[in-house]
Amino acid sequence: MAESNEILEGKYIRADKLQKAIHNFLRNKDKADMYREIAEIYKSLGDYKDSPAKYEACLKKAAEHDELAKDEKEVLPTVPTEKKNKKNHHVGLIILIVCGVLVLGAIGGAIYFKTQPGRYARASYYEKVGNYEKAYKMFKGLEDENYSDSKELCTRSRYEYAGECVKNKDYKTALKTYQLLGDYQDSASKLAEVELQIIKTSKIGSTVFFGEYHWLLVDKNGSDYLLVKLVPVLGLPYNEEAKATTWHDCTLRKYLNGKFLNEAFSTEAQKYIADTEITISDNADYKTVGGESTTDKVFILNSQQELKYQKTLNNNDRTCWLIEPGQTQSTAQFSAYGHIMTYGYPVSAINLYARPALWVSAE
């Protein structure tokens, strides 16, 4: 698909800005590299305006600076070690003058690189040589009308930086970077992969980030990991109506596997959430029926799981819904201060916490 004139003009303007900034680079090698980069931009523009002519001109300039770069190490004349005649005085004076010019040039360059054109030139150079961290940080803040492409260049460099962090197994930095990228390219998919890597390398009892929330890693079974939401949700009834129900039919199950699931996790992240078969036990004390089995992505813990993971969950200071029925079908069990209350609480109550749980599959 052909690029629009607006896109072509944007590339053309960027190439022109970079070309004007080249004289501020101190090394001929850097100038040659930048001319080649600009030449590639003009090449990508095809016959747009005078791009073919500027492409050839940039290649010629690159070749010229390549030649100059060969002798670049010999910047200053050699200072003689033994005493000579009076000409030595003149040689020393020349050296001082040359040094002064170089120092002034360096100071001028340093001042220039703090200006917007200078920052843009440096950022473009860092992007070219693959220093994406410096590139995105320098492009950031240049998104005014004169540097309208800086926002895209900043985002592109940030994306590349996130990829480098993954290669270096710096998953925490990669996580934060992909989060900032939002829906840029495949960032959502990359973010889910990084979250999974962090989960896989974390110990039981660790806090991990997955989707929109922090979770406690409470168990591991092969390549599957059980997560329980770090901060329980207050105000969710087991069932909105005060009537007989089971986990199969309650509104809490519908909410967790509907609105909560879709708001908390991207489509890419949901691919890693396992479908869990849930079997609800009857209430052993009151003989109330647990109801039909279900297959859910998100659920709440049963009484046995609550006791098993009690130390990790630290539910001692709150009351949380459990999945089994209470003494009647219109009540559900709950945990209170580390104890299981099998008689239950009215399902429509909103003064208990719900603690979503799920299994993440790394296969």
N, C-alpha and C positions, 0 to 999 in steps of 0.2 A: 504494500500500500504506500503510495507516494505521500511524502510529508507535506503538510500545509505550508503556505507562504509564511505564516506566523512562526512556525517552528524553524523554518529555514532562516528567517531573518534573525531569530534569536541566536542561532548558531553563528551566523555571520557577524553579529555584533560582538559576541563573546570572543571570536577569533581576533577581531579588530582591537578589543581591549587588551587581550593578552599580548598582541604584537606591540602595542604602545608601551607596555610595561617591561618589555624585555631588556631595554637598555639599563634597567636598574639591577639586573643580575650581575654579580661581580665576576663570575667565572665563565669563560668562553664555552666550556663543556655544558654548563647549565643553559646557556643561551642557545647552543646548537640543539640540545634536547627539546627545548621549548619551541624552537622554530619547526622542528619535525612534528611536534604535537599539533601545532597550529596548521601545518600543511595537511595533516590528516583530517582536520576539521573542514578545511577548504575542499579537500578531495571528496568528502562525504556530501558536500553541497552540490556536486555535479556542475551544471552550467549556470547555476544561480549567480546573477550579476557578473562580477569579474573574478569569480572564485578560481577558474582554471589558471588565470594569470597569477593570482596571488599564491596559488599552490606551488607553481614553478618558482616564484620569487622566494618563497619560504625555504624550499629545498636548497636553493642556491645559497641563501644566507646560512643555512645549517652547515653546508659544506665549508663555507668560509670560516665559520667559527670553529669547526673541527680542526682546520689547519692551524688556526691561532692557538687552539688548546694544546697542541703538541709542544709548544715552547712556553707554556704558561708557568711552569715551575721556576724558570729563570726570570723572576720579576725584578730583583734587585741586582746591581752589579756586585762582583766579588770585591771585598775590602782587602787590600794588600796587607800582609803581615809585617813586612819590613819597611823601614823608613825609605822614602824616595825623595825626590826633589820637591819643589814647591807645587808641582802639579797635583801632589797628593792632597794638598789643601783644597784644591778645586774639586777633586773627586769626592772628598768628604762632604763638601758643600752640596754637591749634586745629590749625593745619597740622602742628606738631610731634607733636601727639597722634595725628592721623590717620596721619601717616607711621609713627609707632611701632606703631600697630595693624596697618598693612599689613605692616611688617617682621616683626612677631611672627606674623602670619598666614602669611606666606611661609615663615618658619622652621618653623612648625607643619606646613604643607603638605609641606615638604621632608622632615621627619621621618616624616610619615605615609606618603609615597610609598616609603619604604624598608621599610615593614612589608608583610606578605603581602597584606592587603586593598588597600593602596595600589599595590603592584606589579601586582596583578590588575586594578585599575581602569585603571592606565596602559597595561598590555598590551592590554586590551580597546579602549582608545581608539586606540592605535597601529594595531591591526588594522582598526579602523573607517575610519581616514583613509588606509589603504594603506601605512603604514610597516611592512612585514612583517618587515624585518630586526630592528628594535627589538622588535616584537611577539613573535616567536618566542624571542628571547633573554630577554625578560622573563617569558614564560610558563614557560620552562624552569626547573625547580627548584621549581615550585608544585604538583607532582603528589601532594600528600598527600590525605587523606580529605576535607578541607574544600574542596579545589579539584580535585576528581577530573576535571573536564573540561579542566584545563589541559594535560594531555598531548595530547589531541586538538587543542586550540586551537594548541598549540605546533607540532604536526606540520602542521596546515593552514596556518599562517602561514609555516612553513619552505617548504612546497610553493609557495605564492604567491611567496615571495622567489626561489626557484629560477627560476620563470617570468620574473620581472623581470630576473634576471641574463642569461637567454637573449635577451630583447628588447634589452638593452644590450650584447650580444655579449661579456659577461664569462663566457666558456665555462668557464674554469678554476674559478671560484667555483660556477657552476651544476653542474659535474661533481661537486665535493665535496658539494654540498647534496643532489643527487639520490641520491648514493651513501648518504648518511645516511638518506634516506627509505625505502630498501629497496623493498618491494612496495606502498607506499602509493599508492592510486589507480593512475594510469598512469605512475608514476615510473620503472619499469623501461624502458618505451618511450621516455620523455623522456630518460633517461640514455643510451640507445643513440644517440639523435639527436644529443645533445651530443657524445658520443665521436666520432661521424662528422664533426661540424663541426670538431672539433679536428684530426682526421686530415687533413681537406681543406685546412686552413690551415697545416699543418706542412710544414717543409722536409725533403727527403731527408736521412736521417741522424738525424732527431729521434727522441726517445723519446716514445711516446704510450701512453695507457691505453685498453685495450679489453677488455671483459669483466672477468675477475678478474686480469689480468696487464698488465705493461708490455711494450711491443713496440717494435722498431726499424722505422722506416719506411725501407725500402731501395729501393723503386722505385715509379714511377707510370706508368700507361698509360691516358691519357684520364681517365675518372672512376673508374678502379680503382687500388687502392693495395696494394702488397705489404708485408705485415708479417711479421717474424720475431721470435719470442719473445726478449726481452732476455736472460733468464737461461735457459740450456739446462737440460734435465732429465737428471740422471745416473741410471743404473741401469735404463734401458729397453732391453731387447734388441731387435734387429731382428726376431727371431723367437724365441719362447720355447723351441722345440725345436731341437736341433742337427741340422737336416736341410735338404735342398734346398728352396728356396723362391724366390719373387719378391715384388716389392712388392705385386702383386695379392693374394697369399695370406698375406702375413706378418702376425703379430700386432700389430706396431707400427702398421700402417695401421688395423687394426680398433680399436685402443685410441684413436688420435688422432681418429678419426671417430665414436667412440662415447662412452666414458666421459669422455675429456678434453674433447671438444666440449660435452657437456651440463653438465659441472661448471664449465667456464670461461666459458660464455656463456649468457645468458638466451635464452628463445625469441625475444624482440624483437631481441636483438643478432644472433642467428643469421640473421635475415632479410637482414642486410647482408653476410654471408659468401658469396662467390660459389662456385658449383660449378666447379671447375677440372679441365680435361681433362689428365691426366698420361700422357705417352708416355715409356716407359722405354727408353733406348738400350741396345743390346747392349754388352758390354765389348769395346772395340776391341783391347785388348792380348791378351785371353785367349779371346775369342769366346764368352763365356758369354751366355746369353739374358736379355734384360731382362724378358720376359714380356708379358702382356696390358696394354693401356692401361686406365686407371681414371678415374673422375670423383670427385674428393674435395673436401671443404671444407678439410680440414687435411692437410698433407703435410710432407715434409722436402725440402730442396734437392737438386738434382742437382749433378754436378761442375762443369758450366759456370756455373751460378748461384753456386756457392761461390766460384769464381775472379772472377766479375764483381763480386760484392758484398763481396769480401774485406776491403777497407779499412773499410767500414761495420760488418761483422759482428765484426771483431776476434777471430777464432777462433785467433789465433796461439799461445795458451797452453793449448789444449785439443784433444781429438780428438772429432770429431762424425761420426755416421752420415751417409752420403749414400745416395741412393735407388737407384743402380745396383748390379748384382751385381759381386762380386769375381772372382777367378780360377776359382772353382768356384761352383756354385749354392747351396752352403751357406755362402757368405761374402758380405759386402756391402762396398762401397767406403766409405772414410772420409777425412776431412781431418785432417791432423796438422800443427800449427804452420805453417799456411799452404800446405801441400802436399797434393796429391791422391794417395792411396794406392790405385791401381787393383787391386792384388792382393787387397785386402779384409781383413776380419777375420771370425772365426766369428760367425754370425748370433745365436747364443745368449749372446754376451758381454754382461756388465752393467757393464763398466768404461769404456764410451764414453758420450758425451752424445748426446741427441736434441734437435734444435732445431726445434720446430713452426713452420710457416709457413702463411700463408693470404692470399688476395686479398679485400679489402673493396671492395664495389661501392657507389658513391655515387649511382647512378642511381635 
